[in-house]
Amino acid sequence: MDKALYIAMTGAKHNMMAQANHANNMANVNTTGFRADFAQARSMGVYYGDGQPTRAYALTESPATDFESGPINATGRDLDVAINGNGFFAVQSNDGSEGYTRAGDFQLDANGILRTGSGLPVLGNNGPIALPPIEKIAIGADGTLSIVAQGEGPETLVAIDRLKLVQPDLATLEKFPDGLFRDLNQAILPADATVQVSAGALEGSNVNAVDSFTDILTLSRQYEMQIKLMKTVEQNSESSSSLLRMS
C-alpha cells in the first residue's frame, strides 16, 4: 500500500509544479517576445543501495522552451523592433552579464540609454547603446540606429550605432530565472549580420492560451485523482488494520 501512496503523493506534488509552469505561460500570454516553456512528466525508479528499485515516483520536468515565433504586430512606434525569423537582441542583465531576448519594446531613459521595456540596457557594437538628445531615430533592417540630432534637420540623418543581434544554437540555449536566454557553451555570443529586424513592430508571445488553459484543467483533474488515490490507500490501510485486530 505504501507503494501506491508514494506514487500518488509524488504525482500530486509534481502536478502542482506543472501547474506553476503552465500558469506562468498563461500569465505571459500578452508579454512581448515571450517564449512558452514545455512541461512533461515521467515515471522514475527510486534506487537505494544494490538491487532493483522497489519504489517509483512521478517527475515533472521543464525540458525545453518553445522557440516558435510569435505574431508580429505593427505599432508604428520608432523604438519598437521585431526580429524576422531566428535571432535575439543582446541586453545587459541586472548582474552585468550578457543575456538574450526577443522583446524589442525599447525606450530611451533620461540619460539617453536605450533600454528594454523591463529596463535592461540594450547592447550595441561597443556595449550599452547611449544616444544624444534627438529629434528622430530610425532603425534599419540590419539593426543600424540612425538619428537626427536635436535642433538639426532631416538631411543630417547619421548612423550612430547598431543593435547587437545574435543567432545562437537553440540546442544550447536555456532560459534563466530572470527571463533572459543564455548560451550554455558561450558566455558572450558574436554579433550575426544575417539577423534582420522590422522597425515599428513588436513580436507577441507564442503562448497558445487555449492549449495552456486546457492543460491547466487536465492537471487539476489529475491532482484530484492523486488525492483520491491517497484517500483510498488510507481507507485500505485502516481496513487491513481492522482485520488484523479481529484475527
C-alpha positions as CSV (number, residue, x, y, z in Angstrom):
1,M,0.0,0.0,0.0
2,D,2.9,2.4,0.7
3,K,4.0,2.0,-2.9
4,A,0.6,3.3,-4.1
5,L,0.7,6.1,-1.5
6,Y,4.2,7.2,-2.6
7,I,3.3,7.3,-6.3
8,A,0.1,9.3,-5.5
9,M,2.0,11.7,-3.3
10,T,4.8,12.4,-5.7
11,G,2.2,12.6,-8.6
12,A,0.2,15.3,-6.7
13,K,3.4,17.2,-5.9
14,H,4.6,17.3,-9.5
15,N,1.1,18.1,-10.8
16,M,1.4,21.3,-8.8
17,M,4.8,22.0,-10.2
18,A,3.5,21.5,-13.8
19,Q,0.6,23.8,-12.9
20,A,3.0,26.5,-12.0
21,N,4.7,26.1,-15.3
22,H,1.5,26.4,-17.3
23,A,0.3,29.3,-15.1
24,N,3.5,31.2,-15.9
25,N,2.9,30.7,-19.6
26,M,-0.7,31.9,-19.2
27,A,0.4,34.9,-17.2
28,N,2.7,35.9,-20.1
29,V,0.2,35.4,-22.9
30,N,0.5,39.2,-23.7
31,T,4.2,39.6,-22.9
32,T,6.3,40.9,-25.8
33,G,8.6,38.3,-27.2
34,F,7.8,35.7,-24.5
35,R,8.7,32.1,-25.3
36,A,6.5,29.4,-23.7
37,D,8.0,26.6,-21.6
38,F,7.2,23.0,-22.2
39,A,6.4,20.6,-19.3
40,Q,6.5,16.8,-19.2
41,A,6.1,14.0,-16.7
42,R,7.7,10.6,-16.4
43,S,8.0,7.7,-14.0
44,M,11.3,7.4,-12.2
45,G,12.5,4.4,-10.1
46,V,13.8,5.0,-6.6
47,Y,17.3,3.5,-6.3
48,Y,18.8,2.9,-2.9
49,G,21.8,0.6,-2.5
50,D,22.1,-2.6,-4.5
51,G,19.4,-4.3,-6.4
52,Q,16.4,-3.2,-8.3
53,P,14.2,-0.2,-7.4
54,T,11.3,-1.0,-5.1
55,R,9.5,2.3,-5.5
56,A,8.6,4.7,-8.3
57,Y,7.7,8.3,-8.3
58,A,6.4,10.9,-10.7
59,L,8.7,13.6,-12.1
60,T,7.6,16.7,-13.8
61,E,10.2,18.5,-15.9
62,S,10.5,21.6,-18.0
63,P,12.9,20.2,-20.5
64,A,12.8,22.9,-23.2
65,T,11.5,26.2,-24.4
66,D,9.1,26.6,-27.4
67,F,11.1,28.7,-29.8
68,E,8.4,29.1,-32.4
69,S,7.9,32.7,-33.4
70,G,5.1,34.7,-32.0
71,P,2.8,37.0,-34.1
72,I,4.3,40.2,-35.5
73,N,2.1,43.3,-34.7
74,A,2.6,46.6,-36.3
75,T,2.8,49.5,-33.9
76,G,4.2,52.4,-35.9
77,R,6.5,53.4,-33.0
78,D,10.1,54.2,-33.9
79,L,11.6,52.3,-31.0
80,D,9.5,49.1,-31.4
81,V,11.6,46.4,-33.2
82,A,10.7,42.8,-34.1
83,I,13.2,40.2,-35.3
84,N,12.3,38.5,-38.6
85,G,12.8,34.7,-38.2
86,N,15.6,33.5,-35.9
87,G,17.8,35.6,-33.7
88,F,17.8,37.6,-30.4
89,F,18.6,41.0,-29.1
90,A,21.6,41.2,-26.8
91,V,21.0,43.0,-23.5
92,Q,22.8,43.6,-20.2
93,S,21.2,41.8,-17.3
94,N,21.0,43.2,-13.8
95,D,24.1,41.3,-12.7
96,G,26.1,42.8,-15.6
97,S,26.2,39.6,-17.7
98,E,25.0,39.4,-21.3
99,G,21.6,37.9,-22.0
100,Y,19.3,37.5,-25.0
101,T,15.7,38.3,-25.5
102,R,13.1,38.7,-28.3
103,A,11.4,41.6,-26.6
104,G,12.0,44.7,-28.8
105,D,9.9,47.3,-26.9
106,F,12.7,49.7,-26.5
107,Q,12.7,53.1,-24.8
108,L,15.2,55.9,-24.0
109,D,15.7,56.8,-20.4
110,A,16.6,60.4,-19.1
111,N,20.3,59.8,-19.8
112,G,19.8,58.6,-23.4
113,I,20.4,54.9,-22.6
114,L,18.4,52.6,-24.8
115,R,16.6,50.1,-22.6
116,T,14.1,47.2,-23.0
117,G,10.6,47.6,-21.6
118,S,11.8,45.9,-18.4
119,G,14.6,48.5,-18.0
120,L,17.6,46.5,-19.2
121,P,20.3,48.3,-21.3
122,V,20.3,47.2,-24.9
123,L,23.7,46.3,-26.3
124,G,25.3,47.6,-29.5
125,N,28.7,47.3,-31.1
126,N,30.5,48.7,-28.1
127,G,28.3,47.9,-25.1
128,P,25.1,49.6,-23.9
129,I,23.7,52.0,-26.5
130,A,23.7,55.6,-25.5
131,L,22.2,58.3,-27.7
132,P,22.5,62.1,-27.5
133,P,19.3,64.3,-27.5
134,I,17.5,63.5,-30.7
135,E,14.7,64.8,-33.0
136,K,14.2,61.5,-34.7
137,I,15.5,57.9,-34.7
138,A,15.3,55.3,-37.4
139,I,16.3,51.6,-37.1
140,G,17.3,49.8,-40.3
141,A,16.7,46.2,-41.3
142,D,20.2,45.2,-40.1
143,G,19.7,46.9,-36.7
144,T,21.6,50.1,-37.6
145,L,20.5,53.1,-35.5
146,S,20.4,56.4,-37.4
147,I,19.4,59.7,-35.7
148,V,18.7,63.3,-36.4
149,A,20.3,65.2,-33.5
150,Q,18.2,67.7,-31.6
151,G,17.9,71.0,-33.4
152,E,19.1,69.5,-36.7
153,G,17.1,69.0,-40.0
154,P,16.2,65.6,-41.6
155,E,19.1,65.9,-44.0
156,T,21.5,65.3,-41.1
157,L,20.4,61.7,-40.5
158,V,23.5,59.9,-39.4
159,A,24.2,56.2,-38.3
160,I,25.4,56.2,-34.7
161,D,25.4,52.5,-33.6
162,R,23.9,49.1,-34.4
163,L,21.9,46.7,-32.3
164,K,23.8,43.6,-31.3
165,L,21.8,40.8,-32.9
166,V,22.8,37.2,-32.3
167,Q,21.7,33.8,-33.6
168,P,22.6,31.1,-31.1
169,D,22.3,27.4,-31.4
170,L,18.9,26.7,-29.9
171,A,20.0,23.3,-28.7
172,T,22.4,25.0,-26.2
173,L,20.2,28.0,-25.3
174,E,18.5,28.0,-21.9
175,K,16.0,30.3,-20.3
176,F,17.2,31.6,-16.9
177,P,15.1,32.7,-13.9
178,D,15.4,36.4,-14.9
179,G,13.6,35.6,-18.2
180,L,16.7,36.0,-20.4
181,F,18.2,33.4,-22.5
182,R,21.9,32.4,-22.4
183,D,24.1,30.0,-24.3
184,L,25.4,27.2,-22.1
185,N,28.6,26.9,-24.2
186,Q,29.5,30.6,-24.6
187,A,29.0,33.5,-22.1
188,I,29.1,36.0,-24.9
189,L,27.9,35.3,-28.5
190,P,29.2,37.1,-31.5
191,A,27.0,39.5,-33.5
192,D,25.4,37.9,-36.5
193,A,25.0,40.2,-39.6
194,T,22.4,37.9,-41.1
195,V,19.7,38.6,-38.5
196,Q,17.1,41.0,-39.8
197,V,14.6,43.2,-38.0
198,S,11.4,45.2,-38.7
199,A,11.0,48.6,-37.1
200,G,7.7,49.9,-35.9
201,A,6.5,46.4,-34.9
202,L,6.6,44.0,-32.0
203,E,6.6,40.3,-31.7
204,G,3.9,38.9,-29.4
205,S,4.0,35.9,-27.0
206,N,4.0,32.5,-28.7
207,V,1.8,31.1,-25.9
208,N,-1.4,29.4,-27.1
209,A,-3.9,30.5,-24.5
210,V,-6.5,27.8,-25.4
211,D,-3.9,25.0,-25.2
212,S,-2.5,26.3,-21.9
213,F,-5.9,26.6,-20.3
214,T,-6.8,23.1,-21.4
215,D,-3.5,21.8,-19.9
216,I,-4.3,23.6,-16.6
217,L,-7.7,21.9,-16.4
218,T,-6.2,18.5,-17.2
219,L,-3.6,18.9,-14.5
220,S,-6.2,20.0,-12.0
221,R,-8.2,16.8,-12.6
222,Q,-5.1,14.7,-12.3
223,Y,-4.3,16.3,-9.0
224,E,-7.8,15.5,-7.7
225,M,-7.3,11.9,-8.9
226,Q,-4.0,11.6,-7.0
227,I,-5.6,12.9,-3.8
228,K,-8.5,10.4,-4.2
229,L,-5.9,7.6,-4.6
230,M,-4.2,8.7,-1.4
231,K,-7.5,8.6,0.4
232,T,-8.2,5.1,-1.0
233,V,-4.9,3.9,0.3
234,E,-5.6,5.3,3.7
235,Q,-9.0,3.5,3.8
236,N,-7.4,0.2,2.7
237,S,-4.8,0.5,5.4
238,E,-7.4,1.1,8.1
239,S,-9.4,-1.9,6.8
240,S,-6.3,-4.1,6.9
241,S,-5.5,-2.9,10.5
242,S,-9.1,-3.7,11.5
243,L,-8.9,-7.2,10.1
244,L,-5.6,-7.9,11.9
245,R,-7.1,-6.8,15.2
246,M,-10.1,-9.1,14.7
247,S,-7.8,-12.0,13.9
